[in-house]
Amino acid sequence: MTSRLRRGMRQAMAEHDWLEIVAGLLGTAFLLLTVLCVYAFVVALAHIGDIESGFPAGQGFVQGMKGFGLVFFPVLAVVCASVGWFLVGEQVRRGVRRLRRRPAS
């Protein structure tokens, strides 16, 4: 490694403290949870009319739970996306600005 590259790595590491790293990891986890919530919503929407066989509860209970899923997962996705962007958004914007400023080689 050249000394210039090592110096650049040290400066990049010095820009991030442990709290920013933890916030970035938590924000990424929340954004991944957003993706899972969107997936769960799509699955619930695709299977809303399916008849459940072998389930001991009544048909009304099953339809109610499917309806609950159609409301719960989008709301949770919006909340998780908001929290994730709050925690990691500034780091993403800073990285994009840094890439835009970097001269082309």
C-alpha positions in Angstrom: 0.0 0.0 0.0 1.3 3.4 -0.8 1.5 6.0 2.0 -1.0 8.2 0.2 -3.6 5.4 0.2 -2.9 4.6 3.9 -3.2 8.3 4.8 -6.5 8.5 2.9 -7.8 5.4 4.7 -6.8 6.9 8.1 -8.6 10.2 7.3 -11.7 8.3 6.2 -11.7 6.3 9.5 -11.1 9.4 11.5 -14.3 11.0 10.0 -16.5 8.3 11.6 -16.9 7.8 15.3 -18.4 4.7 16.9 -21.8 6.4 17.4 -22.0 7.2 13.7 -21.1 3.6 12.8 -23.8 2.2 15.1 -26.3 4.6 13.7 -25.4 3.5 10.2 -25.8 -0.2 11.1 -29.1 0.4 12.8 -30.3 2.5 9.9 -29.3 -0.2 7.4 -31.2 -2.8 9.5 -34.3 -0.6 9.5 -34.1 -0.2 5.7 -33.8 -3.9 5.3 -36.8 -4.3 7.6 -38.6 -1.9 5.2 -37.9 -4.3 2.3 -39.2 -7.2 4.3 -42.4 -5.3 5.1 -43.0 -4.4 1.5 -42.5 -8.1 0.6 -44.9 -9.2 3.3 -47.5 -6.7 2.0 -47.2 -8.0 -1.5 -47.6 -11.6 -0.4 -50.6 -10.7 1.8 -52.1 -8.8 -1.1 -51.6 -11.7 -3.5 -53.2 -14.2 -1.1 -56.1 -12.1 0.1 -58.8 -14.2 -1.6 -57.2 -17.6 -0.8 -59.3 -20.0 1.2 -57.4 -21.5 4.2 -58.0 -25.2 4.7 -57.1 -27.0 7.9 -56.9 -23.9 10.0 -58.9 -24.3 13.2 -60.2 -20.7 13.3 -63.2 -19.4 11.4 -63.1 -17.8 8.0 -63.9 -14.4 9.4 -60.9 -14.5 11.7 -58.6 -15.5 8.8 -60.0 -12.7 6.6 -59.6 -10.3 9.5 -56.0 -11.2 10.0 -55.3 -10.8 6.3 -56.9 -7.4 6.4 -54.9 -6.5 9.4 -51.7 -7.5 7.5 -52.8 -5.2 4.6 -52.9 -2.3 7.0 -50.0 -3.2 9.3 -47.2 -3.9 6.9 -47.5 -0.7 4.8 -47.6 1.4 8.0 -44.6 -0.5 9.4 -42.8 -0.1 6.1 -43.2 3.7 6.2 -42.2 3.9 9.8 -39.1 1.7 9.3 -38.1 3.6 6.1 -38.4 7.0 8.0 -36.3 5.8 11.0 -33.8 4.1 8.7 -33.3 7.2 6.6 -33.1 9.4 9.7 -30.3 7.2 11.0 -28.3 6.7 7.8 -29.5 9.5 5.4 -26.8 12.0 6.2 -24.1 9.4 5.7 -25.5 8.5 2.3 -25.8 12.1 1.2 -22.2 12.8 2.4 -21.0 9.8 0.4 -22.8 11.0 -2.7 -21.4 14.5 -2.4 -17.9 13.0 -1.9 -18.3 10.9 -5.1 -19.5 13.9 -7.1 -16.5 16.0 -5.9 -13.9 13.3 -6.8 -12.1 14.2 -10.0 -12.4 11.6 -12.8 -9.2 9.6 -13.3 
